[in-house]
Amino acid sequence: MADKKKCDVVGCDNEAVKTVARKKAEAVLDLGGKGTKVHLCKEHYKEYKKKTKKERKLERVGWV
C-alpha cells in the first residue's frame, strides 16, 4: 500500500486530504518543501478556503 501524504504546512504532521496549487496556497499558508502542488490536511484546507474565498469567487465570475 502506498504511503499516506502528509500536510505540507510547516509544523503539521496530519494526513493530507486535498491537493491545491502552490502559488495560491503560498499567499495564505506557511509552506515547506518544493513542487507545483501542496498537500493539505483537513484543518489547513479549511483555513485555505476561508482565506481565499474572495479570490476564488472573482475567478468564477470570469468563467461566465
C-alpha positions as CSV (number, residue, x, y, z in Angstrom):
1,M,0.0,0.0,0.0
2,A,1.3,3.5,-0.8
3,D,2.4,5.9,1.9
4,K,-0.1,8.4,3.0
5,K,0.8,12.0,2.1
6,K,1.5,14.4,5.0
7,C,0.3,18.0,5.1
8,D,2.9,20.4,3.6
9,V,2.3,23.2,6.2
10,V,5.4,23.8,8.4
11,G,4.9,22.0,11.7
12,C,1.9,19.9,10.7
13,D,2.1,16.1,10.6
14,N,-1.5,15.4,9.8
15,E,-2.6,13.2,6.9
16,A,-3.3,15.2,3.7
17,V,-6.8,15.1,2.3
18,K,-6.6,17.7,-0.5
19,T,-4.1,19.0,-3.1
20,V,-4.0,22.6,-4.3
21,A,-1.8,24.8,-6.4
22,R,1.3,26.0,-4.6
23,K,1.1,29.6,-5.9
24,K,-2.3,30.2,-4.3
25,A,-1.5,28.4,-1.1
26,E,1.8,30.2,-0.6
27,A,-0.1,33.5,-0.3
28,V,-2.0,32.4,2.8
29,L,-0.1,29.5,4.4
30,D,3.4,28.9,5.7
31,L,4.6,26.0,3.5
32,G,7.6,23.8,3.4
33,G,9.1,21.7,0.5
34,K,9.0,22.3,-3.2
35,G,6.9,21.5,-6.2
36,T,3.9,22.9,-8.0
37,K,1.2,21.4,-5.8
38,V,0.8,21.2,-2.0
39,H,-1.0,18.6,0.1
40,L,-3.2,20.0,2.9
41,C,-4.8,18.3,5.9
42,K,-8.5,18.9,6.7
43,E,-7.8,21.8,9.1
44,H,-5.4,23.7,6.8
45,Y,-7.6,23.1,3.7
46,K,-10.5,24.7,5.6
47,E,-8.2,27.7,6.5
48,Y,-7.0,27.9,2.9
49,K,-10.7,28.0,1.7
50,K,-11.6,30.8,4.2
51,K,-8.6,33.0,3.3
52,T,-9.0,32.6,-0.5
53,K,-12.8,32.8,-0.6
54,K,-13.0,36.3,-2.2
55,E,-10.3,35.5,-4.8
56,R,-12.0,32.2,-5.8
57,K,-15.3,34.0,-6.2
58,L,-13.8,36.5,-8.5
59,E,-12.3,33.7,-10.6
60,R,-15.7,32.1,-11.0
61,V,-17.2,35.3,-12.2
62,G,-14.8,35.3,-15.1
63,W,-16.0,31.9,-16.3
64,V,-19.3,33.2,-17.5
